[in-house]
Amino acid sequence: MNNTRPIFIASFLTLIAAGMGFALRGAILGDWEIQFGFTKQVLGTITGGGLVGGGITIIVFSTVTDRLGYKAILCLAFVLHVLSAVVTLAATPIYNSLLHSTGQTAAQAATYNCLYWGMFMFSFANGLCETAINPLVATLYPRQKTHYLNILHAGWPGGLVLGGSLAYFFCGPKAAYQQLRWEILMGMFLIPTAIYGLIVVTQKFPLSEARAAGVKFSTMLLEFLSPILLGLAILMAMVGYVELGTDSWITNIMNNVIKGKAFLLFVYSSSLMFALRFFAGPIVEKINPVGLLFAGSVLAAIGLSSLSLADTGFLVFLAWTVYAFGKTFFWPTMLGVVGERFPKGGALTMGTMGGIGMLSAGLLGGPGIGYQQDYYSAEKLREISPSKPEPTVYQRYVASEKSHFLFFPPISGLDGKKVGELIDKADSDQPLDIKQHDDAQFVETARLYGGRMALRWTAILPVIMACGYLLLIVYFRAKGGYKVEILHGKPMDGEEFTGGVPAPLEV
């Protein structure tokens, strides 16, 4: 169809908007921690809200996408993106109003709900976009799904670069140029949102590949009986935890190691991902998609393990680079494998796969990594805190509220507001008395330890993933090799099988 390019660009921009929002949210966690007094686990739950809604949405709407059509889904996503900004930006006035009338506990509760549901709506909109754009691109390029899905998902790190750059120059008291209110930064994702909304409203969209081929919904459901697809679903849950869950926290964690420089490394690694995803086709031709996923898992495990040990800027740079290479192709290549091996599943199988990844990141990754940080940092502070005088450093900075995560026992993390005020004072030119100086050293050591331990535990997952992909490699080799399943044989717009061909944004 002659409007393939603008439709692809609109799809690309939905991920730019999602990446910007994700990066900026990660950057302003410190602002929320200090302004509202949240613990790490609470912040992790809020970031989880920015992923959970997307996961639920993808799974639910993937059942009706083929019937409703891509345009209707993307129009609804546009409306929810705008509404999410309205709800999120209301957090500060609500907090200030309730703080003076009902006290901090009630103000925190109301602000938490505001931020959580704002992030939930944002992820709802992202989920709708993900529900539509993955099968849409598979429909536009049926013989090059892995290649073009990787190019499409270059929009995600592209958004991370834009969001991370804005954060570096304008976020926090150590902003490189000028500190802006977090509300202004958070609203920046509305710019690409407005552009993709305009394109969606004015363009005509194609029928899905499965619907055009006359595949029935019952046939789509039968695809889930495949043990291979179920195995891919388990691996996708791990991908969500490792990629999105870690990315929710990694800047915040590594800022404890390289003060104020983690934003730059985040932008660097996202730029690397952005560039690499344009070259997925030639790589896949050499080692096939499952081989690419296996190699990525090995690199991700090495990178995360190294990050948990790195103690200088240069070592952090090397470890972060390895981690970036490892995670680059996870998400789009997993979707490509599902689209290529199970085309009869249409939007249902691809949507369910994306939904599982987001749910894992939101329910397990964000909160789980936050819980681990709370546990290890508090225990470390208890361990190194001098027993006298009373109250100890641990007692002065431990949070009054317990952190909860799944079936694990409730724990006491560190009070974000107290810790934030202490660290900010220590990093500024304000004079510290001896007790405050000692407190700052103990708290810094504990926070650094908590972040490193969280990364060390997370590094176990890509090891398990590598074993899973290795089993798939053996399986496909026993079956004669990895092959792409095609529902219809006619190429669209002159494209051939996956390889080094010009992409829509390269021409």
Sequence and secondary structure as in RCSB ss.txt:
>XXXX:A:sequence
MNNTRPIFIASFLTLIAAGMGFALRGAILGDWEIQFGFTKQVLGTITGGGLVGGGITIIVFSTVTDRLGYKAILC
LAFVLHVLSAVVTLAATPIYNSLLHSTGQTAAQAATYNCLYWGMFMFSFANGLCETAINPLVATLYPRQKTHYLN
ILHAGWPGGLVLGGSLAYFFCGPKAAYQQLRWEILMGMFLIPTAIYGLIVVTQKFPLSEARAAGVKFSTMLLEFL
SPILLGLAILMAMVGYVELGTDSWITNIMNNVIKGKAFLLFVYSSSLMFALRFFAGPIVEKINPVGLLFAGSVLA
AIGLSSLSLADTGFLVFLAWTVYAFGKTFFWPTMLGVVGERFPKGGALTMGTMGGIGMLSAGLLGGPGIGYQQDY
YSAEKLREISPSKPEPTVYQRYVASEKSHFLFFPPISGLDGKKVGELIDKADSDQPLDIKQHDDAQFVETARLYG
GRMALRWTAILPVIMACGYLLLIVYFRAKGGYKVEILHGKPMDGEEFTGGVPAPLEV
>XXXX:A:secstr
 TTHHHHHHHHHHHHHHHHHHHHHHHHTHHHHHHHH   HHHHHHHHHHHHHHHHHHHHHHTTTHHHH HHHHHH
HHHHHHHHHHHHHHTHHHHHHHHHHHT HHHHHHHHHHHHHHHHHHHHHHHHHHHHHHHHHHHHH TT HHHHHH
HHTTHHHHHHHHHHHHHHHHSSTT SS    HHHHHGGGHHHHHHHHHHHHHS     HHHHTT  HHHHHHGGG
 HHHHHHHHHHHHHHIIIIIHHHHHHHHHTTTSTTTHHHHHHHHHHHHHHHGGGHHHHHHHHHHHHHHHHHHHHH
HHHHHHHTT  SHHHHHHHHHHHHHHHTTHHHHHHHHHHHH GGGHHHHHHHHHHHHHHHIIIIIHHHHHHHHHH
HHHHHHHHHS S SSS HHHHHEEEEEEEETTEEEEEEE HHHHHHHHHHHHSS    HHHHHHHHHHHHHHHHH
HHHHHHHHTHHHHHHHHHHHHHHHHHHHTTS     S    STT  SSSS   TTT 
